[in-house]
Structure formats: structure tokens, C-alpha cells
Amino acid sequence: MATTTPNLWQRLFDRAPSGYRPGVTLEHLRRNLGVKECQVLEVGRARFALAGGLEFEVRERAEAQLLMHLVLCEFRLQCRASSEGTVRLDAHHRGAIRRTGIGWKQKGGEAGLADRIRQRLEQDPILFQALMPLDFKRLRLERAEGQWTVTLEHMGGSEVVNRMPAFRRYIRISPQQRDLLLTALIGLKKLLESL
């Protein structure tokens, strides 16, 4: 019984939510972003390329809740690191009512790296001005095996699916948020490649 219980829990909670349509939210996002260069890698995962040489992947992630589920799109950017070592940093907006800055939580790795990134970020007005109004839910920077990985989950570009009452709604990324998102990805790549 003890060996079957974890397998039962894994089967119950690791499966896709009922009503989840893989790839549909990503297709909405592709049209919403307006990026011409898009290559579907698999259902629910695609690679986008901008004219300036920036490439990033987007992956759907379904999150089950009681009588509903969310389909979130996770932007993933990889670039080379100029130094070795591992580190993981999570960013968040500071300020309870109005945003006052970007805060960092370092979860292991090289000591003081979060402070160096914060200082460099504040010295880059374009990147800082893109991140402050950007409506991200999660922003993580990880360095391992000689490369940086940026994972950004925007509040838009997602779908809400409810079972009772039944409805399905795509939450689009506004044109302003789209520009801020792409500017932030370009700026983060430039910043991280120099660290």
C-alpha cells in the first residue's frame, strides 16, 4: 500500500486538467505577440525569433484549481554566462500599493550576485523602465553550466477556463505590455551576458 500511494497521488495530480486544450493558448499568444518568426517545437511549446537576433521559447503550463484551471505561458530565454558557478534569483516588484522598485531573493549560489544585478539593473534605464511597469507574475534568473536561463511568466498571454459556470477566456497582452516584455528580454540578455 505504501508503494502504491505515491503513484496514485502522482497520477491524480500530475495529469492535465479536464478541458485543457494543449497548444490553443500558445496559438492565441502567437497572434497576440505579432512576432513573424515562430517555430512550433511540440504541442504547447514554440520558439520565437526577433530581427535583432533575440530568440526565446514559450511553453504552456496548466495550473489546476478547484472547478477551473489556468493555462499560463512561460517565456524562457537562454544566453551564455561570462563566469562559472550556479545561482538562482527570483525578482518581484517592491511596494504594497504602488511599485517602488525591483526586489531580488537569492536562493543559493554566489554571494552578493543579487546586489550586483540590482546595481547593474538600476544603471540601465531602458531595462529598468521596461521591468517596472511590466506585469509579470514570476521572474527567475538561473545560472548553471555556463549559461543563464531567464524564466518570465506574464500575467497576460494566459487563459482562464471555468467549469461552473462554463466559460473560457483568453487574457491578451496589451500592445504596451508586449513592447515592455520584448524590451525586458533584450535588456536581460545583454545584462546577463556581461556577468
Helices and strands as residue ranges (DSSP letters): H 4-13, H 24-33, E 37-42, E 45-49, E 55-64, E 68-80, E 87-94, E 101-109, H 113-123, H 125-131, E 136-144, E 147-154, E 158-162, E 167-171, H 175-193
